[in-house]
Amino acid sequence: MNERCNPSPATWRVHPEDVHAEVWVAPSHEAMRLRRMFPGLDAADDDRWSGRLRDLVIAPYTQLTFVSFDLQMFLFDVLHLSPIARASHLVGFFGTNLAVTTLLSWHLGPSAGSAYVALLAAWYAAVASSVRLPGWALAMGPFLAAFAFGGHAFAAHLTSPIAAWGLLVASGTVSAFGHIAEPTMPPRTALPMSWVSVPDYVRGVEGACPRTASRVVRVLRVLWNVPLGILNELWAAPRLMPYTVLRAMMARGYATDLKAELDDRRDRAWASGNPALDYVGVGGGAVLRLEGSAPRSEAA
């Protein structure tokens, strides 16, 4: 794939260095700008608010970048292996965007809903253009039209925005619960560096069997990922909606060469057992760090 606007690999590295990590696509300029804005994203110590941000959003270099196709597509693929997960996200993302358009139209007027849809159209066209897939941009047209006309019509028939808020929460829940079909939880949702299934995490297969109190804490941590996951899915919906559509198109023969490359990345990452979260490659929760940045405590 074309290495679009990527910085020299000499400007970054993966940390901690004792984790087996491979970076297959150099981080985008967008990802590196994010790293410069929030240097604590490479830290493991929790006394930095940016470190907390990383743990809350799980995958900050995906959640807080918007036009980095390689990383967005890679993480979407490794996080949504099952057809149930992909279908639930398509439904949930559609509902989320429809609800946002409706709420903007209700609270700020139809022009606000139209502006939101226009922003999505420009955003999706820019991402599709970056990988030279005009058909992908055109395929988003019916969805955008549904957001615009559906959102305006929904808002016009409401006497209260409660139903639209309910649609928003329900859509985020549908997306989040689609992950139940996935075999493992990603790093930072449970273990800091590796993927693990819920039963294995609670039982403590990574080391000594935890005491009952520790198991309770682990169960609570798993449950904490439910509301956190819903919030993350709501935030991700505008950004990842087109990727769900692209994968559906590829399943029907669109962009076969690109599909083969993306499939290979996903399969190689899972063959390692530890796909990366912050870059395209392997290494689990290993983080990006600019060369020359000061080392930080890794005591978390």
Buried (B, 14 or more C-beta within 10 A) or exposed (E): BEEBEBBEEEEBBBBBEEBEBBBBBBBBBBBBEBBEEBBBBBBBEBEBEBBEBBBEBBBBBBBBBEBBBBBBBBBBBBBBBBEBBBBBBBBBBBBBBBBBBBBBBBEEEBEBBBBBBEEBBEBBBEBBEBBEBEEBBEBBEEBBEBBBEBBBEBBEEBEEBEBBBEBBBBBBBBBBBBBEBBEBBBBBBBBBBBBBBBEBBBEBEEEEEBEEEEBEEBEEBBEEBEEBBBEBBBBBBBBBBBBBBBBBBBEEEBBEEBBEBBEEBBEBBBEBEBBBBBBBBBBBBBBBBBEEBEEBEEEE
